[in-house]
Amino acid sequence: MRIDIISIFPGMFDPVLNESMIRRAQEKGLLKVAVHDLRDYSTDKHSKVDDRPFGGGPGMVMMADPIFRAVEAVKRRARASAKGKNTKVILLCPQGRTFTQEKAKQLSRYRHLILICGHYEGVDERVRRRLADEEISIGDYVLTGGELPAMVLVDAVSRLLPGVLGDKNSLNFESFEGNLLEYAHYTRPADYRGMKVPAVLMSGDHGKIGQWRREQALARTKERRPDLLKRRRNDG
């Protein structure tokens, strides 16, 4: 998979892309992430990418032209390298649909993602209507820009790519799989400051361990996210 990110603050991505799982995925050739400075696509002599909103109001709006130019340039390069057959353009902004694990799975099936990081008061509406295939938000709150949401999306999607995680089976036992939160985990020591690991986990009986974990996942989900259980029932 290739992911191209368009941002006015490209330096924000270095610590994330060069550490941990994402770095290893790139080293293995399973993932390629490129960050593009939107200002490089401005035709203004001062590399301006924003302007005042028509109709007045506070703040500035990101102009359509630099964003269109950036996305079109990235698409041309992708087609030249035969990676542009399955491309999705995503605008990261508060108005988008909420990002979920299911959406991460859907996006992991694409060969190429282009992420546009919104900023200021937002982007020119023509970007939403004519350029972006989809708008995504990571939650019902407002951030300074789309850079942090882009990092979240890259992390969530890349770990689903075949070969990125050491144990592919670990994906089957995570929170939100089957609309359940994950069960409790313990490791050594078995007794820490009087807090003991449940005996069933040390019993060696994998049938009972599996049943306990399922019960724990259901109880935790009922307590913390009853909406997931409702969705689970509706899904049949």
C-alpha positions in Angstrom: 0.0 0.0 0.0 1.0 3.6 -0.7 -0.3 6.5 1.4 0.3 10.1 0.3 -0.4 12.8 2.9 -0.9 16.5 1.9 -0.3 18.9 4.7 1.0 22.4 5.5 3.0 21.0 8.4 4.8 18.0 6.9 7.4 18.0 9.7 4.8 16.8 12.2 4.8 13.3 10.7 8.5 12.4 11.0 8.4 11.1 14.6 5.3 8.9 13.8 6.4 7.5 10.5 9.9 6.7 11.6 9.2 4.7 14.7 7.6 1.4 15.7 5.3 -0.7 13.5 5.0 1.9 10.7 8.8 2.2 10.3 9.1 -1.6 10.2 6.3 -1.9 7.7 8.0 0.5 5.4 11.4 -1.3 5.8 9.7 -4.6 4.8 8.3 -2.9 1.7 4.7 -3.5 2.8 3.9 0.2 3.1 5.1 3.4 1.6 4.2 6.8 3.1 5.0 10.1 1.5 4.2 13.5 3.0 3.8 16.5 0.7 4.0 20.1 1.6 0.9 21.8 0.2 2.8 25.1 -0.1 4.9 23.5 -2.8 1.8 23.5 -5.0 0.8 27.2 -4.5 1.2 29.5 -7.5 1.5 32.5 -5.1 4.9 34.0 -4.8 4.7 33.7 -1.0 3.4 30.1 -1.2 0.1 31.2 0.2 -2.5 28.4 0.5 -5.4 30.2 2.3 -7.6 33.2 1.9 -10.5 35.1 3.5 -13.9 33.5 3.2 -16.5 34.9 0.9 -19.3 36.4 2.9 -17.1 37.4 5.7 -16.5 35.7 9.0 -13.5 34.7 11.3 -10.4 32.9 10.2 -9.1 31.8 6.9 -10.1 29.1 4.4 -7.8 26.8 2.5 -7.9 27.5 -1.2 -9.0 24.9 -3.7 -6.3 25.4 -6.3 -3.2 24.3 -4.3 -5.1 21.2 -3.0 -6.3 20.3 -6.5 -2.8 20.7 -7.9 -1.3 18.6 -5.1 -3.8 15.7 -5.5 -3.5 15.7 -9.3 0.3 15.6 -9.1 0.3 12.7 -6.6 -2.2 10.8 -8.8 0.0 11.3 -11.9 3.0 9.9 -10.1 1.0 7.0 -8.8 -0.3 6.2 -12.3 3.3 6.3 -13.6 4.3 3.8 -11.0 1.3 1.5 -11.7 -0.1 2.1 -8.2 -3.0 4.4 -9.2 -5.5 1.8 -10.2 -7.2 1.7 -6.8 -6.9 5.2 -5.3 -9.1 6.8 -2.7 -8.9 10.5 -1.8 -9.8 11.3 1.8 -10.4 14.7 3.4 -9.8 14.7 7.2 -12.1 17.2 8.8 -14.7 17.4 11.7 -17.6 17.2 9.3 -16.7 13.7 8.1 -18.1 10.3 9.1 -16.6 9.0 12.3 -13.6 6.7 11.8 -14.2 3.1 13.0 -12.4 -0.2 12.9 -14.7 -1.3 10.1 -13.7 1.7 8.0 -10.0 1.0 8.7 -10.6 -2.5 7.3 -12.3 -1.1 4.2 -9.4 1.3 3.6 -6.8 -1.4 4.1 -8.0 -3.0 0.9 -7.0 0.0 -1.3 -3.6 0.1 -3.0 -3.4 3.8 -2.7 -4.7 6.4 -0.2 -4.4 10.2 -0.5 -5.0 12.1 2.7 -5.8 15.8 2.7 -5.2 17.5 6.0 -7.7 20.3 6.6 -6.8 23.4 8.6 -7.8 26.9 9.6 -11.6 27.3 9.3 -11.8 24.6 6.8 -11.3 24.0 3.1 -13.0 25.4 0.0 -16.2 23.5 -0.5 -15.2 22.6 -4.0 -12.6 20.3 -2.6 -15.3 18.4 -0.7 -17.6 18.2 -3.7 -15.3 17.6 -6.6 -12.0 16.2 -5.3 -12.4 14.2 -2.1 -14.0 10.7 -2.4 -14.8 10.7 1.3 -14.5 12.8 4.5 -13.4 11.3 7.7 -13.4 12.5 11.3 -11.7 10.7 14.2 -14.3 12.0 16.8 -16.7 14.6 17.9 -14.2 17.2 18.8 -12.2 19.9 16.9 -8.4 19.7 16.4 -6.1 22.4 15.0 -5.8 20.5 11.8 -6.0 17.1 10.0 -2.4 16.1 10.7 -3.2 14.1 13.9 -6.2 12.4 12.4 -4.0 11.4 9.4 -1.5 9.8 11.8 -4.3 7.9 13.5 -5.7 6.7 10.1 -2.2 5.6 8.9 -1.6 3.6 12.1 -5.0 1.9 12.2 -4.9 1.0 8.5 -1.3 -0.1 8.2 -1.5 -2.6 11.0 -4.2 -4.4 9.1 -2.0 -5.0 6.1 -0.8 -8.6 5.6 2.6 -9.2 7.2 2.8 -6.0 9.2 1.9 -7.5 12.6 4.1 -10.4 13.8 1.1 -12.6 14.6 -1.8 -12.2 12.2 -4.2 -14.0 14.6 -3.8 -11.1 17.1 -6.2 -9.1 14.9 -9.0 -11.5 15.7 -8.9 -10.7 19.4 -8.9 -7.0 19.5 -11.4 -4.4 20.7 -14.3 -3.8 18.3 -14.0 -7.2 16.6 -17.5 -8.6 16.6 -18.7 -5.3 18.2 -17.1 -6.3 21.5 -14.4 -4.6 23.6 -11.3 -6.7 24.4 -11.2 -8.9 27.5 -8.7 -8.2 30.4 -5.0 -9.2 30.0 -2.5 -10.2 32.7 1.1 -11.1 32.7 3.8 -11.9 35.4 3.9 -11.8 38.4 0.7 -13.8 39.2 0.4 -11.8 42.5 1.3 -8.1 42.4 0.7 -6.1 45.6 -2.1 -8.4 46.6 -3.8 -8.2 43.1 -4.0 -11.8 41.8 -4.4 -13.0 38.3 -7.7 -15.0 37.9 -7.0 -18.6 38.5 -8.7 -19.7 35.3 -6.0 -18.1 33.2 -3.3 -20.3 34.9 -5.4 -23.4 34.7 -4.2 -24.6 31.3 -7.8 -25.4 30.3 -8.1 -23.5 27.1 -11.8 -24.1 26.8 -12.5 -22.5 30.2 -10.0 -19.7 29.4 -11.9 -19.0 26.1 -15.2 -18.9 27.9 -13.9 -16.6 30.6 -12.5 -14.2 28.0 -15.8 -14.1 26.2 -17.7 -13.4 29.4 -15.2 -10.7 30.3 -15.5 -9.1 26.8 -19.3 -9.1 27.0 -19.4 -7.7 30.6 -16.9 -4.9 29.7 -18.8 -4.0 26.6 -22.1 -3.9 28.5 -20.6 -1.6 31.1 -18.6 0.8 28.9 -20.1 0.6 25.4 -23.7 -0.7 25.4 -24.1 0.8 22.0 -21.8 -1.8 20.6 -24.0 -4.6 22.0 -27.0 -3.1 20.3 -25.1 -2.9 17.0 -24.1 -6.6 17.6 -27.7 -7.6 18.0 -28.8 -5.7 14.9 -26.0 -7.3 12.9 -27.5 -10.7 13.7 
